[in-house]
Amino acid sequence: MIGKPLLQSMMGDRIWKLMKTDPEEFKRETRAYFALTYPGCTVVRVKYPIVYLRDDRKQV
């Protein structure tokens, strides 16, 4: 069975700048940002400038 395709989104430069200066803070900020903007989705991969998200909400 093939899973659902990943969502693609972007985020602001403030968070991207953390990727080189503080990678752990970058991860925390990225997860927090998408927890607010896409509740029920999980960050799967980041590759500037795209963030790939998996929709974990239960389908009815």
Protein Blocks (a to p, Z undefined) as FASTA:
>chain_A
ZZdddddddddfklmmmmmmommlmmmmmmmmmmmmmghiacfbdcdfbdcdddfbdcZZ
